[in-house]
Amino acid sequence: MTAARTIVVKIGSSSVTTPSGGIDERTLAKLAAEVAAQRTGGRRVVVVTSGAVAAGWTALAEDAERPGDLATLQAVSAVGQHHLMRAWSQAFEATGLLVGQVLLAPLDFVHRGQYLRARGTLERLLELGVVPVVNENDAVADAELRFGDNDRLAALVAHLVGADLLVLLTDTAGLFTGDPRTDDGASLIEEVVDIDHRLEAAAGGPGTAVGSGGMSSKLAAARLAVWSGVETVIADAARPGVVADAVAERPGVGTRFPARGERLAARKLWIAFAVGAEGTLVVDDGARRALLEHGRSLLLAGVVGVRGGFGVDDAVELAGTDGVVFAKGLARHGAETVAAWAGRRSSELPDDLGATIVHRDDLVILPEREPTAVGPEE
């Protein structure tokens, strides 16, 4: 990789907060100093931070069990975000830099107008010499449409600002061959060229009580980032000079994921990696070839099976009759309608029913995965 010009650095809740849940000011000061050093070197840096809920609950009721209901979590986030940004401001003031708070929601990456406004704000902050500090707008996030963790948010922000490098900082040194907490023989995986299903299965789930991500979340974010042309490094936030080491590609800094040669558009990135599939469409061989080789839309005539209760505009996976998922897209009809008219040619459809079930503009071809069970049509 050539020297990075724009870097996105994401730090997770487990690193931003102390074991008791309060803001770890020493960690913030360390990272602020490292970001300032990159700025001195002529690089633009965006920080993506977690920790608002943890900081808010510590401020409200430090010794009580953390709540689980959405309304309380959103209220707690509103309290914590203020405390979190104050801590970031103080950390960067010591380096002579100003920060600007940017709260983003998933729809900012789906609707082109909002996407352009978000990009414009971040670009202008960087031009003004301000360090953008980004978080999800948890206080008003829709329960059904949110990032869920800030790893994916960081990957989308990296695409948004045209970053060369995404650094995901956590409480481990990167991805290991096993769990280093229980496996003495586990070793650091320094480079991952392809994120496959075996790697994802080995990553496991969330690793800490205060975080919502874990290594599986970081792998998903890394895949999203590299598909958008952004090299990614997962590294230990506590490592001295970790940001500089990631930029310099020093061996052992963490796990590196080289970028793919082409960049997916933001909307297709969202469809592919940031929104969960609500069902699966099984297509015949002719439809599969038309999609893969000719860039066509999926028509009802090519559908031979329907799984799941998806609605209009929900994301669906596309699988061949062999069970291999090869694409993902947004459905233009609900599951019941598709099941009722699957396999029918355009001439056999009602006048008010469009033949297209997934338009090519809403379709993303995915890397090959393991076959999944293809059930009967529902």
C-alpha positions in Angstrom: 0.0 0.0 0.0 1.2 3.5 -0.8 1.4 5.9 2.2 -2.0 6.5 3.5 -3.4 10.0 3.0 -6.7 9.6 4.9 -7.1 7.3 7.9 -10.2 6.2 9.9 -9.4 5.0 13.4 -12.1 3.3 15.3 -11.8 2.5 19.0 -14.2 0.2 20.8 -16.0 0.5 24.1 -13.7 -2.0 25.8 -10.7 0.3 25.1 -12.5 3.7 25.6 -13.8 2.7 29.0 -12.3 1.5 32.3 -13.3 -1.9 33.7 -16.0 -0.1 35.8 -17.4 1.5 32.7 -16.1 5.1 33.1 -14.2 6.9 30.3 -10.5 5.9 30.2 -8.9 9.3 29.8 -5.4 7.9 29.5 -6.4 5.9 26.5 -8.1 8.8 24.9 -5.0 11.0 25.5 -2.7 8.3 24.0 -4.8 8.0 20.9 -5.2 11.8 20.6 -1.4 12.1 20.6 -1.1 9.4 18.0 -3.7 11.1 15.8 -2.0 14.4 16.2 1.3 12.9 15.1 -0.4 11.6 11.9 -1.8 15.1 11.3 1.7 16.5 11.6 2.8 14.0 9.0 0.2 15.4 6.6 -2.5 12.8 6.9 -6.2 13.4 7.5 -7.7 11.4 10.4 -11.3 10.6 11.3 -12.0 9.0 14.7 -14.9 6.7 15.2 -15.7 6.1 18.8 -17.9 3.8 20.9 -18.6 4.2 24.6 -21.6 6.5 25.0 -23.9 4.0 26.6 -21.1 2.8 29.0 -20.2 6.3 29.9 -23.8 7.3 30.4 -24.7 4.5 32.6 -21.6 5.1 34.8 -22.7 8.7 35.2 -26.3 7.7 36.1 -25.9 4.6 38.2 -22.3 3.3 38.2 -22.9 0.3 40.5 -26.2 -0.9 39.0 -26.7 -3.5 36.4 -26.7 -2.2 32.8 -30.2 -1.9 31.4 -31.3 -3.9 28.3 -34.4 -2.2 27.1 -34.0 0.1 24.1 -35.7 3.2 25.5 -33.4 3.3 28.5 -30.3 2.6 26.5 -31.2 5.4 24.1 -31.7 7.8 27.1 -28.5 6.6 28.7 -26.7 7.2 25.4 -27.9 10.8 25.3 -26.3 11.4 28.7 -23.1 9.5 27.9 -22.5 11.1 24.5 -22.0 14.5 26.2 -19.5 13.0 28.7 -17.7 11.1 25.9 -17.3 14.1 23.6 -16.1 16.3 26.5 -13.4 13.7 27.2 -12.4 13.6 23.6 -12.3 17.4 23.4 -10.0 17.6 26.4 -7.7 14.9 25.1 -7.3 16.7 21.7 -7.0 20.1 23.3 -3.7 18.9 24.9 -2.4 18.4 21.3 -3.6 21.7 20.0 -6.4 20.2 17.9 -10.1 20.8 17.8 -12.7 18.0 17.4 -16.1 18.1 15.8 -18.9 15.7 16.8 -20.6 13.9 13.9 -23.6 11.6 14.8 -24.6 9.3 11.9 -27.5 6.9 11.3 -27.8 4.1 8.8 -30.1 6.1 6.5 -27.3 8.6 6.0 -25.6 5.9 3.9 -28.7 4.7 2.1 -30.2 7.9 0.8 -28.0 9.7 -1.7 -28.9 13.2 -0.5 -28.1 12.4 3.2 -25.0 10.5 2.1 -23.7 13.6 0.2 -24.5 15.9 3.1 -22.6 13.6 5.6 -19.7 13.4 3.2 -19.6 17.2 2.8 -19.7 17.8 6.5 -16.8 15.4 7.2 -14.7 16.8 4.3 -15.2 20.4 5.4 -14.2 19.5 9.0 -11.0 17.9 7.7 -10.3 20.9 5.5 -10.7 23.2 8.5 -8.1 21.2 10.4 -10.7 19.7 12.8 -10.6 16.0 13.8 -14.1 14.5 13.2 -15.2 12.3 16.1 -18.0 10.0 14.8 -20.5 7.9 16.7 -23.9 6.4 15.9 -26.8 8.5 16.8 -28.0 6.0 19.4 -30.3 8.4 21.2 -32.8 8.3 18.2 -31.8 5.2 16.3 -34.6 3.0 15.0 -34.5 -0.4 16.7 -35.0 -2.1 13.4 -32.4 0.0 11.5 -29.2 0.6 13.2 -25.5 -0.3 12.9 -25.6 -2.4 16.1 -21.9 -1.8 16.5 -19.4 0.8 15.4 -17.2 -1.4 13.4 -19.5 -1.4 10.5 -20.0 2.3 11.0 -16.3 2.9 10.8 -16.0 0.9 7.6 -18.8 2.9 6.0 -17.2 6.1 7.2 -13.9 5.0 5.6 -15.7 4.6 2.3 -17.5 8.0 2.8 -14.3 10.0 3.2 -12.3 7.9 0.6 -9.9 6.6 3.2 -6.8 4.6 2.3 -6.7 2.8 5.7 -9.1 1.7 8.4 -7.6 0.9 11.8 -9.9 -1.0 14.2 -8.5 -0.8 17.7 -9.6 -3.2 20.3 -8.4 -5.0 23.4 -6.5 -7.8 21.6 -3.5 -7.7 19.2 -5.6 -8.9 16.3 -7.0 -12.1 14.9 -5.5 -15.3 16.3 -5.5 -19.0 15.2 -7.3 -19.7 18.5 -8.5 -18.0 21.6 -5.3 -16.6 23.2 -7.1 -16.5 26.6 -7.4 -20.3 26.7 -5.0 -21.6 24.0 -1.3 -21.1 24.7 -0.5 -22.2 21.2 -2.7 -19.5 19.5 -0.7 -17.2 17.2 -1.4 -13.9 15.6 -2.6 -14.0 12.0 -0.7 -11.1 10.4 -2.5 -11.0 7.1 -5.9 -12.2 5.8 -6.4 -12.2 2.0 -9.9 -13.7 2.0 -12.5 -13.6 4.8 -14.3 -16.9 4.4 -16.9 -18.7 6.4 -14.4 -20.7 8.4 -12.6 -17.6 9.5 -16.0 -16.0 10.5 -17.0 -19.1 12.5 -13.7 -19.0 14.4 -14.1 -15.4 15.3 -16.9 -16.1 17.7 -19.2 -13.5 19.3 -19.0 -10.3 21.5 -16.0 -10.3 23.7 -16.8 -7.9 26.6 -19.8 -6.8 28.7 -19.5 -3.2 27.6 -19.1 -3.8 23.9 -21.6 -4.9 21.2 -19.1 -6.1 18.7 -16.3 -8.6 19.2 -13.9 -10.1 16.6 -16.8 -11.4 14.4 -18.0 -7.8 14.1 -14.5 -6.6 13.2 -14.2 -9.3 10.5 -17.5 -8.2 9.0 -16.3 -4.5 9.0 -13.0 -5.5 7.5 -14.8 -7.3 4.7 -17.0 -4.3 4.1 -13.9 -2.0 4.0 -11.7 -4.1 1.7 -14.6 -4.4 -0.7 -14.7 -0.6 -0.8 -11.0 -0.4 -1.5 -9.9 0.4 2.0 -7.0 -1.6 3.6 -7.9 -2.6 7.2 -5.9 -3.4 10.3 -7.2 -4.9 13.5 -4.8 -4.0 16.3 -4.4 -3.5 20.1 -5.4 0.0 21.3 -2.9 -0.3 24.1 0.1 -0.9 21.9 2.4 2.1 21.9 2.4 3.9 18.6 -0.2 1.6 17.2 -1.6 4.0 14.6 1.9 4.9 13.3 2.8 1.2 13.1 -0.4 0.4 11.2 0.3 3.2 8.7 4.0 2.1 8.3 2.9 -1.6 7.9 5.2 -2.8 10.6 5.2 -6.5 11.1 3.3 -7.7 14.1 1.2 -4.6 14.5 -2.0 -6.7 14.2 -4.0 -8.4 11.5 -3.9 -6.7 8.1 -6.5 -7.1 5.4 -5.4 -5.9 1.9 -7.9 -3.9 -0.1 -9.6 -5.2 -3.2 -8.8 -3.5 -6.4 -12.3 -2.1 -7.1 -14.6 0.0 -4.8 -18.2 -0.8 -4.5 -20.7 2.1 -4.4 -21.9 3.1 -0.9 -25.4 1.9 -1.5 -24.3 -1.5 -2.7 -21.9 -1.8 0.3 -24.8 -1.2 2.5 -26.9 -3.8 0.8 -24.1 -6.4 0.8 -22.7 -6.1 4.3 -24.6 -3.7 6.5 -28.2 -4.9 6.3 -29.4 -8.3 7.3 -31.1 -10.6 4.9 -34.7 -11.4 5.7 -35.0 -14.3 3.3 -33.6 -16.2 0.4 -34.7 -16.5 -3.3 -33.6 -19.7 -5.0 -33.0 -19.1 -8.7 -32.6 -21.4 -11.7 -29.4 -21.8 -13.6 -30.5 -19.5 -16.4 -31.3 -16.7 -14.0 -28.0 -17.2 -12.2 -26.0 -16.9 -15.4 -28.0 -13.8 -16.5 -27.1 -12.2 -13.1 -23.5 -13.2 -12.9 -22.4 -13.0 -16.6 -24.7 -10.3 -18.0 -25.5 -8.0 -15.1 -29.3 -8.5 -15.5 -32.1 -7.9 -13.0 -33.7 -10.9 -11.4 -37.2 -11.6 -12.8 -40.0 -13.6 -11.2 -39.6 -16.1 -14.0 -36.2 -17.2 -12.7 -37.3 -17.8 -9.1 -37.8 -21.5 -8.2 -38.0 -21.2 -4.4 -38.8 -18.7 -1.7 -37.7 -18.8 2.0 -38.4 -16.3 4.7 -41.1 -13.7 5.4 -39.4 -10.7 3.8 -41.4 -7.6 2.7 -41.0 -4.9 0.0 -37.5 -3.3 0.1 -36.1 -5.9 2.5 -32.8 -7.5 1.8 -32.8 -11.0 0.4 -30.0 -13.5 -0.5 -29.9 -15.1 -3.9 -28.9 -18.8 -4.1 -28.6 -21.3 -6.9 -30.3 -24.6 -6.8 -27.0 -26.0 -5.3 -27.7 -23.9 -2.2 -24.7 -21.6 -2.8 -25.5 -17.9 -2.0 -24.0 -15.8 -4.7 -25.8 -12.4 -4.5 -27.8 -10.2 -2.3 -30.3 -7.5 -3.1 -33.5 -5.6 -2.2 -36.8 -7.2 -3.0 -39.4 -5.3 -4.9 -42.2 -7.6 -3.9 -43.0 -9.3 -0.6 -42.4 -13.1 0.0 -46.1 -14.0 -0.4 -46.3 -12.3 -3.8 -43.1 -13.8 -5.0 -44.1 -17.3 -3.9 -47.5 -16.9 -5.7 -46.0 -15.8 -9.0 -42.5 -17.4 -9.0 -41.5 -19.0 -12.3 -44.2 -17.1 -14.3 -43.2 -15.2 -17.4 -44.0 -11.5 -17.8 -46.9 -12.3 -20.1 -48.5 -14.5 -17.4 -48.4 -11.7 -14.7 -51.2 -9.3 -13.8 -50.8 -5.9 -15.5 -50.1 -4.2 -12.1 -47.4 -6.6 -11.1 -43.9 -5.8 -12.2 -41.8 -8.8 -13.4 -38.6 -7.6 -11.7 -38.1 -8.9 -8.1 -34.5 -7.6 -7.6 -33.3 -4.8 -9.9 -29.7 -4.8 -10.9 -29.2 -1.4 -9.3 -30.2 -3.0 -6.0 -28.1 -6.2 -6.5 -24.6 -7.1 -5.3 -22.6 -10.2 -6.4 -21.0 -11.7 -3.3 -17.9 -13.9 -2.8 -18.8 -17.6 -2.9 -20.0 -19.2 0.4 -20.7 -22.7 1.6 -23.9 -24.2 0.3 -26.9 -23.8 2.6 -30.0 -26.0 2.8 -32.5 -25.0 0.1 -35.9 -25.8 1.4 -39.2 -26.1 -0.5 -41.0 -23.1 -1.8 -43.2 -21.5 0.8 
